[in-house]
């Protein structure tokens, strides 16, 4: 059995583990500092930890469960897309984006995706497995180590859980991950600087409302009515818009936190004034706590039935929402000169590997 990543434990969990193994309580805080503040690459670098404790850690945990491939991509705007190979050979993507307000990392939560949105590159390869909380944390640690090596003093300060997979389909590992990165004794990434996106797993939205953290929630809506949403997002057949909005209202009442509604604009599919008006009506009762994030579509070769809406259509859609009292904006694009759509790089590399093995 492979040893788990130590990054998968919260500080409380690590403390309990040390106590169960005959160690002092303070040992966990020491190790935590070495992991997240000093960011060591090996257990042996923890110089104020007793040798027997180091051995205990090495016998039970690992610090590295993935390796970066040699094909990370860097765009003109300095967006970096990393491709990591996990211990079982699976590939995942992680993205570093540079904003005016700081550095943001988009993490992956699953190997593949079963949600099956018809426009999405992430679902080109079906879900193989969930990532452990340690594997999700380690994506951030790997990116931060790259930044440390550059010596510019840059720090990851924002996290978006919008990479490959449906985060709420890996709920327990997701929540554990959130507690780990939010810890003030570790990476100390503020809850309001973390956004989790879901395609609309209704039961998990109710569950997420009970998580005692100020994490931002984003919902991938992409259509204002059931007929259209079911056509492009099969999850709507299980959780139609009425059920989704009931969960949204519950979440807002429980948390009083704004929800972002993601809306990818697909040319001549969901970008007409009719859909803009429907969307405004759908969100009218919660507009004080709703924000619509309009997203220009990154074309995916395998989904060539979809094209990007032209700029005039996007501007008109935005104007219609605003005229009807909906707070909205157009998402800034990152990495448009590389494999921008999430999952594209991974899918491309797997296809190349299969082609080589077939020769």
C-alpha positions as CSV (number, residue, x, y, z in Angstrom):
1,X,0.0,0.0,0.0
2,X,1.4,3.4,-1.0
3,X,2.0,5.9,1.8
4,X,-0.3,8.9,1.8
5,X,0.7,12.5,1.3
6,X,1.2,14.3,4.6
7,X,-0.4,17.3,2.9
8,X,-3.7,15.6,3.3
9,X,-3.9,16.2,7.0
10,X,-5.3,19.2,8.7
11,X,-3.3,20.5,11.7
12,X,-5.8,19.0,14.1
13,X,-5.6,15.6,12.3
14,X,-1.8,15.7,12.3
15,X,-1.8,16.6,16.0
16,X,-4.1,13.6,16.8
17,X,-1.9,11.4,14.7
18,X,1.2,12.4,16.6
19,X,-0.5,11.9,20.0
20,X,-1.7,8.4,18.9
21,X,2.0,7.6,18.0
22,X,3.4,8.6,21.4
23,X,4.6,12.1,20.3
24,X,4.1,15.4,22.0
25,X,1.3,17.7,20.8
26,X,3.6,20.5,19.8
27,X,5.3,18.3,17.3
28,X,2.5,18.8,14.8
29,X,2.9,22.6,14.9
30,X,6.6,22.2,14.3
31,X,6.1,19.9,11.3
32,X,3.3,22.2,10.0
33,X,5.6,25.1,10.0
34,X,8.3,23.2,8.1
35,X,5.7,22.1,5.5
36,X,3.9,25.3,4.8
37,X,6.0,28.2,6.0
38,X,9.6,27.0,5.3
39,X,8.2,24.6,2.5
40,X,10.9,21.9,2.8
41,X,11.3,19.3,0.1
42,X,12.2,16.4,2.4
43,X,11.4,15.4,6.0
44,X,15.2,15.3,6.8
45,X,15.3,19.1,6.3
46,X,13.2,19.5,9.4
47,X,16.3,20.2,11.6
48,X,14.6,20.8,14.9
49,X,12.6,17.5,14.8
50,X,14.1,14.5,16.6
51,X,15.5,11.8,14.3
52,X,13.0,9.2,15.6
53,X,10.2,11.6,14.8
54,X,11.6,12.1,11.3
55,X,11.8,8.3,10.9
56,X,8.2,8.0,12.0
57,X,7.1,10.5,9.3
58,X,9.2,8.8,6.6
59,X,7.7,5.4,7.5
60,X,4.1,6.7,7.2
61,X,3.9,9.6,4.8
62,X,5.4,11.1,1.6
63,X,5.9,14.7,0.6
64,X,5.7,14.1,-3.1
65,X,2.9,12.2,-4.9
66,X,3.3,13.8,-8.3
67,X,5.9,15.0,-10.8
68,X,5.8,17.9,-13.2
69,X,6.1,16.8,-16.8
70,X,8.4,18.7,-19.2
71,X,5.5,20.2,-21.1
72,X,4.2,23.0,-18.8
73,X,3.0,25.9,-21.0
74,X,3.6,29.6,-20.4
75,X,1.4,32.2,-22.2
76,X,2.2,35.7,-23.2
77,X,0.3,37.0,-20.2
78,X,2.5,34.8,-17.9
79,X,-0.3,32.3,-17.2
80,X,1.4,29.0,-16.6
81,X,-0.4,25.7,-17.1
82,X,1.3,22.8,-15.4
83,X,0.8,19.1,-16.2
84,X,1.4,16.8,-13.3
85,X,1.8,13.0,-13.4
86,X,0.5,11.2,-10.4
87,X,2.0,8.1,-8.9
88,X,-0.5,5.9,-10.7
89,X,0.4,7.5,-14.1
90,X,-2.7,9.7,-14.4
91,X,-2.3,13.3,-15.6
92,X,-3.8,16.4,-14.1
93,X,-3.7,20.1,-14.9
94,X,-3.0,23.1,-12.6
95,X,-2.9,26.7,-13.7
96,X,-1.2,29.8,-12.2
97,X,-2.8,33.1,-13.2
98,X,-1.5,36.6,-12.5
99,X,-4.0,39.3,-11.5
100,X,-3.6,42.9,-10.5
101,X,-4.5,41.8,-7.0
102,X,-2.1,38.9,-6.8
103,X,-1.4,35.3,-7.9
104,X,-4.2,32.8,-8.2
105,X,-4.0,29.0,-8.7
106,X,-6.7,26.9,-10.3
107,X,-6.6,23.4,-8.9
108,X,-8.0,20.1,-10.2
109,X,-10.1,17.8,-7.9
110,X,-10.6,14.7,-10.0
111,X,-8.9,12.7,-12.7
112,X,-11.4,13.2,-15.5
113,X,-15.0,14.3,-15.1
114,X,-18.4,12.5,-15.4
115,X,-20.6,15.6,-15.5
116,X,-20.6,15.5,-19.3
117,X,-21.1,19.1,-20.3
118,X,-21.2,19.0,-24.0
119,X,-18.9,22.0,-24.5
120,X,-16.2,21.2,-22.0
121,X,-12.7,19.8,-22.5
122,X,-12.5,18.4,-18.9
123,X,-15.1,15.8,-19.7
124,X,-13.4,14.5,-22.9
125,X,-11.9,11.8,-20.6
126,X,-14.3,10.2,-18.1
127,X,-13.6,10.3,-14.4
128,X,-10.9,7.8,-13.4
129,X,-10.8,8.6,-9.7
130,X,-11.0,11.4,-7.1
131,X,-7.9,13.2,-6.0
132,X,-7.0,12.9,-2.3
133,X,-7.0,16.1,-0.3
134,X,-3.2,15.8,-0.2
135,X,-3.0,15.6,-4.0
136,X,-5.1,18.8,-4.3
137,X,-2.9,20.7,-1.7
138,X,0.2,19.4,-3.3
139,X,-0.7,21.2,-6.6
140,X,-0.5,24.5,-4.7
141,X,2.7,23.5,-3.0
142,X,4.4,22.6,-6.3
143,X,3.4,26.0,-7.8
144,X,4.6,27.9,-4.7
145,X,8.0,26.1,-4.8
146,X,8.4,27.2,-8.4
147,X,7.8,30.7,-7.3
148,X,10.2,30.4,-4.4
149,X,12.9,29.2,-6.8
150,X,12.4,32.3,-9.0
151,X,13.4,34.3,-5.9
152,X,11.0,37.2,-6.5
153,X,9.2,36.7,-3.2
154,X,5.9,36.0,-4.9
155,X,3.2,34.1,-3.0
156,X,0.0,32.3,-4.0
157,X,-2.8,34.3,-2.4
158,X,-6.0,33.2,-4.2
159,X,-7.4,29.7,-5.1
160,X,-10.1,28.7,-7.5
161,X,-11.3,25.2,-7.5
162,X,-12.4,25.1,-11.1
163,X,-10.0,22.7,-12.7
164,X,-10.7,19.2,-14.0
165,X,-13.6,17.4,-12.3
166,X,-16.6,18.4,-10.3
167,X,-15.4,19.5,-6.8
168,X,-18.7,18.6,-5.1
169,X,-18.4,15.1,-6.4
170,X,-15.3,14.8,-4.2
171,X,-16.8,16.6,-1.3
172,X,-15.0,15.3,1.8
173,X,-11.6,15.6,0.2
174,X,-12.5,19.1,-1.0
175,X,-13.6,20.3,2.4
176,X,-10.5,18.8,4.1
177,X,-8.4,20.6,1.4
178,X,-10.1,23.9,2.2
179,X,-9.4,23.7,5.9
180,X,-5.7,22.9,5.2
181,X,-5.0,25.8,2.9
182,X,-7.1,28.2,5.1
183,X,-5.2,27.5,8.3
184,X,-3.5,30.6,9.7
185,X,-0.5,28.5,10.8
186,X,0.0,27.2,7.2
187,X,-0.6,28.7,3.8
188,X,-3.1,31.2,5.4
189,X,-5.1,31.7,2.3
190,X,-8.1,33.7,3.3
191,X,-11.5,32.1,2.9
192,X,-12.7,35.1,0.9
193,X,-9.8,34.5,-1.5
194,X,-11.0,30.9,-2.2
195,X,-13.7,30.1,-4.8
196,X,-15.3,26.7,-5.3
197,X,-17.2,26.0,-8.5
198,X,-20.0,23.4,-9.0
199,X,-22.0,22.5,-12.0
200,X,-25.0,22.1,-9.7
201,X,-24.9,19.1,-7.4
202,X,-27.9,20.2,-5.5
203,X,-27.5,18.0,-2.3
204,X,-24.0,19.2,-1.9
205,X,-25.0,22.8,-2.2
206,X,-27.1,22.3,0.9
207,X,-24.2,20.5,2.6
208,X,-21.8,23.3,1.6
209,X,-24.0,25.8,3.3
210,X,-23.2,24.1,6.6
211,X,-19.4,24.3,6.1
212,X,-18.3,26.9,8.6
213,X,-16.1,28.9,6.3
214,X,-16.5,32.1,4.3
215,X,-15.6,30.4,1.0
216,X,-17.0,31.8,-2.2
217,X,-19.4,29.7,-4.2
218,X,-19.7,29.8,-8.0
219,X,-22.3,27.9,-10.0
220,X,-21.9,26.9,-13.6
221,X,-25.3,27.8,-15.0
222,X,-24.7,28.5,-18.7
223,X,-28.5,28.5,-19.6
224,X,-31.6,30.2,-18.1
225,X,-34.1,27.4,-18.8
226,X,-34.4,23.7,-18.5
227,X,-34.7,22.8,-22.2
228,X,-31.5,24.6,-23.1
229,X,-29.5,23.7,-20.0
230,X,-30.4,20.0,-20.2
231,X,-29.2,20.0,-23.8
232,X,-25.8,21.4,-23.0
233,X,-25.4,20.1,-19.4
234,X,-26.8,16.7,-18.6
235,X,-26.6,17.3,-14.9
236,X,-29.7,19.5,-15.4
237,X,-31.7,16.3,-16.1
238,X,-31.0,15.2,-12.5
239,X,-31.2,18.6,-10.9
240,X,-33.3,20.9,-13.0
241,X,-33.1,24.7,-12.5
242,X,-36.1,24.8,-10.1
243,X,-34.3,22.4,-7.7
244,X,-31.0,24.2,-8.2
245,X,-32.5,27.6,-7.4
246,X,-34.2,26.1,-4.3
247,X,-30.8,25.1,-3.1
248,X,-29.4,28.5,-4.0
249,X,-32.1,30.3,-1.9
250,X,-31.3,28.0,1.0
251,X,-27.6,28.7,0.7
252,X,-28.1,32.5,0.5
253,X,-30.4,32.5,3.5
254,X,-28.0,30.4,5.6
255,X,-24.8,32.2,4.6
256,X,-25.8,35.6,3.3
257,X,-22.8,35.3,0.9
258,X,-22.9,36.3,-2.7
259,X,-23.0,33.6,-5.4
260,X,-21.3,33.9,-8.7
261,X,-23.2,32.4,-11.7
262,X,-20.8,31.3,-14.4
263,X,-22.2,31.7,-17.9
264,X,-20.2,30.6,-21.0
265,X,-21.5,32.3,-24.1
266,X,-21.9,29.9,-27.0
267,X,-22.5,31.5,-30.4
268,X,-26.2,31.2,-31.5
269,X,-26.9,28.8,-28.6
270,X,-27.4,30.7,-25.4
271,X,-26.2,34.2,-26.3
272,X,-29.4,35.8,-27.6
273,X,-31.3,38.7,-25.9
274,X,-34.0,36.2,-25.1
275,X,-31.7,34.2,-22.9
276,X,-30.3,37.4,-21.3
277,X,-33.8,38.4,-20.3
278,X,-34.7,35.0,-19.0
279,X,-31.5,35.0,-17.0
280,X,-32.3,38.4,-15.5
281,X,-35.8,37.1,-14.6
282,X,-34.4,34.0,-13.0
283,X,-32.1,35.9,-10.8
284,X,-34.3,38.9,-10.1
285,X,-35.3,37.9,-6.5
286,X,-31.7,37.3,-5.5
287,X,-29.9,40.0,-7.5
288,X,-28.6,41.7,-4.4
289,X,-26.5,38.5,-3.7
290,X,-25.9,37.4,-7.3
291,X,-23.2,38.2,-9.8
292,X,-23.1,36.9,-13.4
293,X,-19.7,36.1,-14.8
294,X,-19.9,36.0,-18.6
295,X,-17.2,33.8,-20.0
296,X,-15.9,34.0,-23.6
297,X,-15.8,30.4,-24.9
298,X,-12.5,28.7,-25.6
299,X,-13.2,26.5,-28.6
300,X,-12.5,22.8,-28.1
301,X,-11.6,20.8,-31.2
302,X,-13.7,17.8,-30.2
303,X,-16.7,20.0,-29.6
304,X,-16.6,21.9,-32.9
305,X,-20.4,22.4,-32.9
306,X,-19.8,25.3,-30.5
307,X,-18.1,28.6,-31.3
308,X,-17.3,31.7,-29.4
309,X,-19.8,34.5,-29.4
310,X,-18.6,37.7,-31.2
311,X,-17.7,40.7,-29.1
312,X,-20.8,42.7,-30.0
313,X,-23.1,39.8,-28.9
314,X,-21.2,39.5,-25.6
315,X,-21.5,43.3,-25.0
316,X,-25.2,43.3,-25.8
317,X,-25.9,40.3,-23.5
318,X,-24.0,42.1,-20.7
319,X,-25.9,45.4,-21.3
320,X,-29.3,43.6,-21.2
321,X,-28.4,42.0,-17.8
322,X,-27.3,45.4,-16.4
323,X,-30.4,47.2,-17.7
324,X,-32.5,44.6,-15.8
325,X,-30.7,45.2,-12.5
326,X,-28.3,42.2,-12.6
327,X,-24.7,42.8,-11.5
328,X,-22.5,41.2,-14.2
329,X,-19.2,41.4,-15.9
330,X,-17.0,39.7,-18.5
331,X,-14.4,37.4,-17.1
332,X,-10.8,38.4,-18.0
333,X,-9.2,35.7,-20.2
334,X,-6.0,34.0,-19.3
335,X,-3.7,31.9,-21.4
336,X,-5.5,32.4,-24.7
337,X,-2.4,31.5,-26.6
338,X,-1.9,28.1,-25.0
339,X,-4.4,25.2,-24.4
340,X,-6.7,27.6,-22.6
341,X,-9.7,25.4,-21.9
342,X,-9.3,23.3,-18.8
343,X,-8.5,19.7,-19.7
344,X,-7.2,20.4,-23.2
345,X,-3.5,19.9,-22.4
346,X,-4.1,16.7,-20.5
347,X,-6.3,15.3,-23.3
348,X,-3.8,16.2,-25.9
349,X,-0.9,14.5,-24.2
350,X,-2.9,11.3,-23.5
351,X,-3.9,11.1,-27.2
352,X,-0.2,11.6,-28.2
353,X,0.8,8.8,-25.9
354,X,-1.8,6.5,-27.3
355,X,-0.8,7.3,-30.9
356,X,2.9,6.5,-30.1
357,X,2.0,3.2,-28.4
358,X,-0.2,2.3,-31.4
359,X,2.8,2.6,-33.8
